[in-house]
Amino acid sequence: MSDVAVLPFRPASRRAAAFGDRLFAFLAMSAGVLVLVLLGAIIVSLFIGGWPSFRAFGLPFLVNTDWDPVQNVFGAGVPVFGTLVTAVLALLIAVPLAFGIAFYLTEIAPGWFRRPVGTAIELLAAVPSIIYGMWGFFVIVPIMGDYVEPFLTDQLGDLPVIGGLFQGAPFGTGLLTAALILAVMIIPFIAATMRDVFNTVPAVFKESAYGVGCTTWEVMRSIVVPYTRASVVGGIMLGLGRALGETMAVTFVIGNTNRITTSLFGPGNTIASIVALEFPESQAGSLKLSSLLALGFILFVISFIVLAISRLLLRPRSA
């Protein structure tokens, strides 16, 4: 027998345990309330700051394409148009590529090759946006101006309906270039999310499909994608949120011109880029500063609408 004395276990009193539970519940609730307070404070501050602009221009502010600091006439039409067009184009480019990357890594790539490629994708997500902007300006813009845009003009410029999208001077900067840079930036987020959720599919599901003669693509289309639909949509919305709010990378390559053009080669602006460019030059209390804050509020509303749409898409469907 051991001579070591065993001390009896004495549980904490019920009063102390109840106090600990209440304290923990209060701290958890405070964290949740703090998030709501911060969110509400941002919304209110943007709306109050932009109210003079909303009051001066009314609802036409949302579609007005004028931006004239000399005449104190401002409109959100051009930056809203540029924000939506570049974000949608970036998704159209990035989603198929991200899906292909995730499909390759989870179903086709050999095991020894998956880790380095997956690590490289995650490293792309960590690259600062200013680096993407500099790379886009010094590398992608010359390639777009010298090769890509002239080729697209020759091949697609004369087509009916869509031909106007691919006409114009091939300067290299513009909406298409900005969308391409955004696509490169959001591919790592979407691809990493898809890869992770594809790996959560139970192996027995895929093995059963292979057992009845399904091909790899049929397994992906009929088993993996339906099983992970909600998470895939969430990853795509994450990428869209990044595209909507990106600033410096877009500012380098979009051309920064306050006009709407029907050509994807034409220059433009986004909400984030025009705020980044003109906010330092705005005087306190000026109508220009108010218009920039109003643009920030509009960007917040657009992001909220995107989130609401994603929640609608993720809602379980009734049988």
C-alpha positions, 0 to 999 in steps of 0.5 A: 500500500502506498503511504501517499495520502489522497485528499478528498475531492471537494466540488465548488459550492453551488453558489460559486458554480452558479456565479461562474455560469452567470459570469460566463453567460454575461461575458458571452452576451457582452461579446455578441452585443459588442459586435452589434453595437460596433456594426450599428455605430458604423452604419449610423456614422456613415449615414449621418456623415452622408446625410447632407449629400442625400439631402442635397441630391435626393434619390437621383444621387444613386444614379447620377453620373456627375462627379464635379468637385468644382460645381459641387455636383456629385453622383454615385452612378459611376462608382456603383456601376464599376463596383458591380461590374468588376465584382460580377466579372471577377466571380465569372472568372474566378468561380470556374477556376476555383472549382477546377482547382478544388476538384483537382486537389480532392479527386485527381491530384496524387497525395504527395502533390496536394499539400504543396499546391494547397499551401501555395493557394493559401499563400496567395490569400496572404499576399497584400492587395497593394502587391497585387495592384503593383503586379497588375499595373506593371505586368498585367496592364502591358499584356492586356494592352499589347496582346489580350485586348487587341485579340479580343477586339479582332475576334469578338468586336464585330459580333452582334449584341456583345461586340460592343463590350470588346471595342475601344482603345487597348490601353490595358487599364479598365474594367476588364483588367480590374476584374481580372486582378480581382479574380486572381485575388479571390480565387484562393478564398473560394478554392480553399473553401471548396477544397475543405468542404469537398473533403468533408464528404463521407468516403462511403458516399463516393465509394458507393457511386464508384462501385456502381460505375460512376466516373469521377466527374459524375461523382463530383456532380451528383454526390459531392456538389449537392452534399456541399452546396451550402458551404460552396455558396458560402465560399463564393459569397466570401469571395464576392465580399472581398471583390466588392470592398477591394481598394488598392489593387483596383485603384492601380488598374481600373483607370480612375475615370468618372464615366460609364462606358459600354466597353469592358476595355474602358476606364471607370471607378469603384466605390472603394477606389474613388474613396481612396483617391479623393478622401484625403483631399476632402475638407471637413464639412464639405459636400464632397466629403459627405458624398464620399461617406454616402458612397461608403454607406451605399457600399455597406448596403450592397454588401448587406444585400449580397449577404441577404441573397446568400442566406436566401440561397442557403435556406433549406429547400422544402421537399 
